[in-house]
Structures are given as structure tokens and as C-alpha cells.
């Protein structure tokens, strides 16, 4: 009986500690916006942030550059500021 309680307790500790996957963001929302603006502003036009939200371990940043008829969504890692995924549409 003692072994069962010990095994169950160990399993419970592993499950609870595994659920703590998401940590506090190391970069702010403003920094994520700045990263996306820098990536999508060119000599043709300036990008504008439409919306930003934090989901899981990344920021989802929607942007638009009207001058070159381009818009999209970038996903910025909240720990290192790297754009992990980007979706772009051109008119």
C-alpha cells in the first residue's frame, strides 16, 4: 500500500510540474511590435500594427503595409523575440 501511495504521489508531482510549461514573457508587447515593424517596414512603405495578442508562449501580431498592399500575421517568441512563423498576403 505504501508503494502505491508513493508511486501515485510521484506521478501527481510530475503531472503538476509538467503543466507549468508556460513561463513569464521575457520580451514585452511593445518589443514584439517593434520586431514586427522592423521586419516589414521597407523603402516602399511603413508597416502598421493592427492588433497584438499573447497566446501560449508567443505574441500574435497582425500588421498591414498599405503602400505596398501587403498584410499579414507574425508569431513572435516571447522568450527570445524571434519571429517563429509568418503569414503574408499581397493584394
Kinemage of the C-alpha trace (Angstrom):
@kinemage 1
@onewidth
@group {chain A} dominant
@subgroup {mainchain}
@vectorlist {calphas} color= white
{ca unk a 1} P 0.000 0.000 0.000
{ca unk a 2} L 2.839 2.324 0.879
{ca unk a 3} L 4.413 1.796 -2.560
{ca unk a 4} L 1.152 2.626 -4.324
{ca unk a 5} L 0.783 5.895 -2.407
{ca unk a 6} L 4.420 6.786 -3.135
{ca unk a 7} L 4.027 5.987 -6.842
{ca unk a 8} L 0.786 7.959 -7.080
{ca unk a 9} L 2.338 10.946 -5.282
{ca unk a 10} L 5.347 10.903 -7.606
{ca unk a 11} L 3.105 10.741 -10.657
{ca unk a 12} L 0.985 13.615 -9.368
{ca unk a 13} L 4.085 15.775 -8.809
{ca unk a 14} L 5.310 15.056 -12.359
{ca unk a 15} L 1.945 15.961 -13.879
{ca unk a 16} L 1.622 19.198 -11.894
{ca unk a 17} L 5.168 20.313 -12.668
{ca unk a 18} L 4.678 19.456 -16.355
{ca unk a 19} L 1.691 21.791 -16.559
{ca unk a 20} L 3.920 24.733 -15.692
{ca unk a 21} L 5.306 24.850 -19.274
{ca unk a 22} L 4.377 28.484 -19.947
{ca unk a 23} L 6.697 30.954 -18.272
{ca unk a 24} L 6.556 34.713 -17.961
{ca unk a 25} L 7.394 36.537 -21.201
{ca unk a 26} L 10.925 37.939 -21.370
{ca unk a 27} L 10.001 40.456 -24.054
{ca unk a 28} L 7.162 42.944 -23.762
{ca unk a 29} L 4.267 43.543 -26.109
{ca unk a 30} L 5.955 46.789 -27.251
{ca unk a 31} L 9.160 44.900 -28.082
{ca unk a 32} L 7.196 42.338 -30.110
{ca unk a 33} L 5.537 45.182 -32.046
{ca unk a 34} L 8.923 46.770 -32.702
{ca unk a 35} L 10.347 43.487 -34.017
{ca unk a 36} L 7.462 43.073 -36.473
{ca unk a 37} L 7.582 46.706 -37.605
{ca unk a 38} L 11.307 46.431 -38.262
{ca unk a 39} L 10.788 43.234 -40.276
{ca unk a 40} L 8.040 44.655 -42.509
{ca unk a 41} L 8.927 48.316 -42.980
{ca unk a 42} L 10.742 48.905 -46.260
{ca unk a 43} L 11.589 51.685 -48.680
{ca unk a 44} L 8.151 51.143 -50.241
{ca unk a 45} L 6.159 51.875 -47.088
{ca unk a 46} L 5.755 51.609 -43.357
{ca unk a 47} L 4.015 48.729 -41.622
{ca unk a 48} L 1.269 49.456 -39.117
{ca unk a 49} L 0.241 47.156 -36.248
{ca unk a 50} L -3.452 46.252 -36.402
{ca unk a 51} L -3.626 44.023 -33.304
{ca unk a 52} L -1.497 42.031 -30.904
{ca unk a 53} L -2.361 39.230 -28.501
{ca unk a 54} L -0.427 36.802 -26.337
{ca unk a 55} L -1.203 33.112 -26.822
{ca unk a 56} L 0.812 30.359 -25.169
{ca unk a 57} L 4.467 31.272 -25.476
{ca unk a 58} L 4.201 33.738 -28.346
{ca unk a 59} L 2.713 37.028 -29.432
{ca unk a 60} L 0.399 37.024 -32.438
{ca unk a 61} L 0.924 40.345 -34.240
{ca unk a 62} L -1.340 41.379 -37.147
{ca unk a 63} L 0.132 44.092 -39.359
{ca unk a 64} L -0.531 45.965 -42.606
{ca unk a 65} L 1.571 47.981 -45.079
{ca unk a 66} L -0.884 49.890 -47.279
{ca unk a 67} L 1.782 51.484 -49.507
{ca unk a 68} L 2.845 48.136 -50.987
{ca unk a 69} L -0.549 46.440 -50.500
{ca unk a 70} L 0.753 43.852 -48.024
{ca unk a 71} L -0.613 42.486 -44.731
{ca unk a 72} L -0.123 39.504 -42.507
{ca unk a 73} L 0.322 37.895 -39.138
{ca unk a 74} L 3.619 37.162 -37.404
{ca unk a 75} L 4.184 34.976 -34.371
{ca unk a 76} L 6.935 36.259 -32.077
{ca unk a 77} L 8.502 34.032 -29.417
{ca unk a 78} L 8.022 35.732 -26.037
{ca unk a 79} L 11.327 34.419 -24.666
{ca unk a 80} L 13.831 35.422 -27.383
{ca unk a 81} L 11.933 37.785 -29.715
{ca unk a 82} L 12.371 35.584 -32.759
{ca unk a 83} L 9.646 35.524 -35.433
{ca unk a 84} L 8.787 31.833 -35.422
{ca unk a 85} L 6.100 31.912 -38.120
{ca unk a 86} L 4.763 34.485 -40.524
{ca unk a 87} L 1.810 34.650 -42.886
{ca unk a 88} L 1.811 37.355 -45.566
{ca unk a 89} L -0.730 38.324 -48.228
{ca unk a 90} L -0.196 40.674 -51.128
{ca unk a 91} L -3.175 42.298 -52.882
